[in-house]
Amino acid sequence: MGNIELDFKPTVKVWDSNASLGPRHDFKVSVDTSEQTLEEMDRLEIEKAIVYSPHAVGFDSNDGNNYLIDLINSNERLIPQFVFNPTWDNLEQFQDEIEKNRISSVRMTPSVHQYPFENWIVKPWLSWLQETKIPLWIPISYEFLSNESPVNPSELHETIRQYPELQVVIADVHYKYSWIFQLLESLPNCYVEISQFIGTGAVEELIERLGYERILYGSGFPENNFGRQLYSIHQSGLEKNVLESICHKNVKELISNS
């Protein structure tokens, strides 16, 4: 069974690229405050985490984004990520909020908000993101928040390929989506977040096919704990420079460009 480190600590600096902060509407999560989140981050020596609001995904993006800022309360270890819905939100107002709050990344959730990821809906938003160099996170699905179907891979491919300078993070990627390799291989501006990509040799195969520069550590906290995927990749025999890139450097560079 191999050696199990009960007192595991990461050997490199860690920034989590996929965590949420705040209460959920359907059940109480074990951690929903910034104080509790930071306590868990301290336990595994995680330096920073990109966090979004579940309320912004499940109910109202504007209210959820504002609530996120209140919860973070200017703590620099928690990096706010705003959610938007292109079918309801006002682009100019959202742009003002992004500038006002110095937001370095954003998130779209077509699987929950139930709109096709097609250019006739998203073009003004993606054009703006590409121009301003703000990276975009798109989760494949929110199985823990919604029973809706995952994002259509054909829509993802056809739309993203029209914005070659837009940096896109495909998040919450489960290994059951076998098409993810072909999608990422055909779209060099896409990155992959690996909180759900658990399996023997899974991350190693991603590295072999994509290179390590486009792979981001994420936890999916608090639905998953910070250590699950972090421990897994530390046990994968990766070179230190590869581990550093996946755990910290790739995402830091990504959000530093905006």
C-alpha positions in Angstrom: 0.0 0.0 0.0 3.0 2.3 0.3 3.9 4.8 2.9 1.2 7.1 4.2 2.3 10.4 5.7 -0.2 11.2 8.5 1.6 14.5 9.2 1.9 15.5 5.6 3.0 19.0 4.7 3.7 20.3 1.2 7.4 20.7 0.2 6.7 23.7 -2.1 4.8 27.0 -1.9 1.0 26.4 -2.6 -1.7 28.6 -4.0 -5.1 27.0 -4.4 -6.7 27.8 -7.7 -10.2 26.6 -6.9 -12.0 27.1 -3.6 -15.2 28.7 -2.5 -16.0 30.9 0.5 -19.4 31.4 2.1 -22.5 29.4 2.9 -24.4 27.3 0.5 -28.2 27.3 0.0 -28.8 23.5 0.0 -26.8 22.3 3.1 -24.3 23.6 5.6 -20.7 23.0 4.6 -18.2 22.3 7.3 -16.3 25.6 6.7 -18.0 28.8 5.4 -16.1 31.7 7.0 -12.8 33.3 6.2 -11.5 32.5 9.7 -12.2 28.8 9.3 -10.9 28.7 5.8 -7.6 30.4 6.9 -7.3 27.9 9.8 -7.5 25.0 7.3 -5.0 26.7 5.0 -2.6 27.1 7.9 -2.9 23.5 8.8 -1.6 22.5 5.3 0.7 25.5 4.9 -1.3 26.9 1.9 -0.2 30.4 1.3 -3.1 31.8 -0.8 -6.3 30.6 -2.3 -8.5 31.9 -5.1 -12.1 31.9 -3.8 -15.5 32.5 -5.3 -19.0 32.8 -3.8 -21.4 29.8 -3.9 -24.2 32.4 -3.6 -23.0 34.1 -6.8 -23.2 30.7 -8.6 -26.5 29.5 -7.1 -28.5 32.7 -6.8 -27.4 36.2 -7.6 -24.0 36.9 -9.0 -23.9 40.6 -7.9 -25.0 39.9 -4.4 -22.7 36.9 -4.1 -19.7 38.8 -5.4 -20.3 41.7 -2.9 -20.8 39.2 -0.1 -17.5 37.6 -1.0 -15.6 40.9 -0.6 -17.2 41.4 2.8 -16.2 37.9 3.9 -12.6 38.3 2.7 -12.4 41.6 4.6 -9.1 42.7 2.8 -7.2 39.5 3.8 -4.6 39.2 1.1 -4.3 35.4 1.4 -7.8 35.1 0.0 -7.9 36.2 -3.7 -11.5 37.1 -4.8 -12.8 35.7 -8.0 -16.1 37.2 -9.4 -18.8 35.2 -11.0 -21.0 36.6 -13.9 -24.0 35.5 -15.8 -24.0 36.9 -19.4 -27.7 36.4 -19.8 -28.6 38.6 -16.8 -25.7 40.8 -15.7 -24.9 44.2 -17.1 -21.4 44.2 -18.6 -20.6 47.8 -17.9 -21.6 47.5 -14.2 -19.6 44.3 -13.9 -16.5 46.0 -15.5 -16.8 48.8 -12.9 -16.9 46.2 -10.1 -13.9 44.4 -11.4 -11.9 47.6 -11.5 -13.1 48.8 -8.2 -12.3 45.6 -6.4 -9.1 44.9 -8.4 -10.3 41.4 -9.4 -7.7 39.3 -11.2 -9.9 36.4 -12.5 -13.5 35.7 -13.2 -15.8 32.6 -13.4 -18.6 31.6 -15.7 -21.0 28.7 -14.9 -23.1 27.9 -17.9 -24.0 24.5 -16.6 -25.7 26.0 -13.5 -27.0 29.3 -15.1 -28.3 27.2 -18.0 -27.2 29.1 -21.1 -25.4 27.7 -24.1 -21.8 28.7 -24.3 -22.2 30.2 -27.7 -20.8 33.4 -29.2 -24.2 34.9 -29.7 -24.5 35.0 -25.9 -20.9 35.4 -24.6 -19.1 37.5 -27.3 -19.1 40.9 -25.6 -17.9 39.4 -22.4 -15.1 37.2 -23.8 -14.0 40.0 -26.1 -13.6 42.3 -23.1 -11.8 39.6 -21.1 -9.4 38.9 -23.9 -8.6 42.6 -24.3 -8.0 43.2 -20.6 -6.1 39.9 -20.2 -8.4 38.7 -17.3 -8.3 34.9 -17.1 -11.6 33.0 -17.1 -12.5 29.9 -15.1 -15.1 27.6 -16.5 -16.1 24.6 -14.5 -17.1 21.5 -16.5 -20.1 21.0 -14.1 -21.2 21.7 -10.6 -22.5 18.2 -9.6 -22.5 19.3 -5.9 -24.6 22.5 -6.7 -26.7 21.4 -9.6 -28.1 18.5 -11.4 -27.8 20.2 -14.8 -25.8 18.6 -17.6 -22.1 19.5 -17.9 -20.9 22.1 -20.3 -21.2 20.9 -23.9 -17.6 20.2 -25.1 -18.4 21.2 -28.7 -19.6 24.6 -27.5 -16.5 25.0 -25.4 -14.2 24.2 -28.2 -16.0 26.2 -30.9 -16.3 29.3 -28.8 -12.9 29.4 -27.0 -11.0 28.8 -30.2 -12.3 32.2 -31.5 -10.5 33.9 -28.6 -6.9 32.7 -28.9 -5.5 35.3 -26.6 -8.0 34.7 -23.8 -6.6 32.5 -21.1 -9.2 29.9 -19.9 -9.0 27.5 -17.0 -11.2 24.5 -17.4 -12.0 23.7 -13.8 -13.6 20.8 -11.8 -12.4 18.3 -14.5 -13.3 14.8 -13.6 -11.4 11.9 -15.3 -14.7 10.5 -16.6 -14.7 13.3 -19.2 -12.5 11.5 -21.6 -12.6 14.3 -24.2 -10.7 16.7 -21.9 -7.3 15.7 -23.4 -8.3 16.4 -27.0 -9.9 19.7 -25.9 -6.8 20.9 -24.1 -4.5 19.6 -26.9 -6.4 21.6 -29.5 -6.7 24.8 -27.4 -3.2 26.0 -26.3 -4.8 29.0 -24.4 -6.5 26.6 -22.0 -5.3 25.4 -18.6 -6.7 22.6 -16.5 -7.5 22.7 -12.8 -7.1 19.3 -11.2 -9.2 19.2 -7.9 -11.4 16.4 -9.3 -8.8 14.8 -11.5 -8.1 12.0 -9.1 -6.8 8.6 -10.3 -3.6 6.5 -10.5 -1.3 8.2 -13.0 -3.9 10.8 -14.0 -1.8 13.9 -13.4 1.2 12.3 -14.9 -0.7 11.6 -18.1 -1.8 15.3 -18.2 1.9 16.3 -17.9 2.9 13.9 -20.6 0.3 15.1 -23.0 0.1 18.8 -22.2 3.3 19.8 -20.3 3.2 20.9 -16.7 2.9 24.6 -17.6 -0.9 24.5 -18.0 -1.8 22.4 -15.0 -3.1 24.1 -11.8 -3.5 22.7 -8.3 -6.9 23.2 -6.9 -8.8 21.7 -4.0 -12.5 22.2 -4.5 -12.6 23.3 -0.9 -14.7 23.0 1.2 -16.6 20.2 -0.5 -13.1 18.6 -0.7 -10.3 19.2 1.8 -7.2 21.1 0.8 -5.0 18.1 1.2 -6.6 15.4 -1.0 -5.1 16.4 -4.4 -2.1 18.1 -2.8 -1.1 14.9 -1.1 -1.7 12.9 -4.3 0.6 15.1 -6.5 3.3 15.1 -3.8 3.3 11.3 -4.1 3.6 11.3 -7.9 7.4 11.5 -8.0 7.4 14.9 -9.8 10.6 17.0 -10.2 10.6 19.9 -7.8 10.3 22.5 -10.5 7.3 20.7 -11.9 5.6 20.5 -8.5 6.3 24.2 -7.9 4.8 25.2 -11.2 1.6 23.1 -10.6 1.2 24.1 -7.0 2.0 27.8 -7.3 3.8 29.4 -10.2 1.4 28.6 -13.0 -1.6 30.2 -11.3 0.4 33.1 -10.0 1.6 34.0 -13.4 -1.9 33.6 -14.8 -3.6 36.1 -12.5 -0.6 38.5 -12.6 -1.2 39.3 -16.3 -4.6 41.0 -15.7 
